[in-house]
Amino acid sequence: MLTIRLSRHWRTKKPFYRVVLTEHTKPAKSWYKSVLWSYDPLNHKLEVKVDEIKSYIANWAQVSSRLAKMIFNQTKDDIFSKFFVHNTKDRKPKKEEKK
């Protein structure tokens, strides 16, 4: 099964990720089939070929949950919302400290 996920590159304390298409059993760093674009976490800049990713999804590829969240936040497309779990729980207020 093909998976679209992030692959970390660059050097220490200067992270840079590539969005890669890879077999789900292979390591993402070295055995990818193609590079679909990139993500720079220091500048919060996600550059993705959304049309190409949609075509791979139509051909039975899966998207990792982290990448699906990032693309969904950028495009608001419902195709990516099925790959991650939406948190709908109400958060409880913190207990007040006794003085």
N, C-alpha and C positions, 0 to 999 in steps of 0.2 A: 504494500500500500504506500502510495506517495504522500509525503507530508510537507507542508509549507511551514517553515519555522525560522527562528533567528539563529544566526551563527556568529559568535563573537570573534573579532579580529582586532588587530592593532597591538598596542603595547600596554604595559602596566600603568594603571590610573588614567589611561586615555582610551576608554572603550569605544568601540565602533561595531555595529552589527550589520550583517548582510541578511537580507531576506532570501532564503534559498529553498529550492525544491529538491527533496532528498527522499530516499527510501527510509521508512520509519525505523528499520533495524540498524541502519548505518549511522556513524557519528556525523553530526551536522558540520563539523569544522572542515572535514577533508573529503567527504564522499558525496558532495552535492552534484546534482545533474545540471542545474542552471541557477544563476543569480537573478532574482526578480527585482531587487533594488536594495535600499539601505535604510538604516536607522541610526541617528546620532543622538545618544541619550544626554550628552552634555548640553546640546542646544535644543533638545526635544524636537528634533526634526525628522519626520518620517516621510520618506520618498518611496512611493510604491506604485507599480503599474497595476492598478485595480482591475482593469479590463483583462489583463493576462491572468491574474489570480482567479477571477471569476471563470475564465475558460478552463483553468485547471480544476476548479471545484466542480464544474459541469462534467469533467472527465474523471470523477471519483477521487480527487485528491482531498486530503483533510488539512485543516489549518490549525496550528497550535492555539491554545486558548489565550495566551498572552498576546500573540500577534493579532488574533481576531478581535480582542478588546481594543487594541490600538487602532486598527483599521476602522472598526465600528465607530469609535469616538471621532474619527476624522471624517468619515463619509456618511454615517447614520444609515447605512444600508442594511436591511434585515437579513440578507444572505449571511452576514458574518455573525449575527446575534445567536445563531443556533450552535455555534462552536464553543460558547462559554456559558457559565451559569450566572444568571442575574441574581444579585443579592437583594432580597425583598424583605429581610427580617428587620423589624423595628429595633433600634438600639435602645437599651435601657439606660436611663440617666445614671450617672455616677453617684455613688453614695456620698452624702455630705459627711465631712469629717466632724466628729464631736470635739467640742472645745472644753 
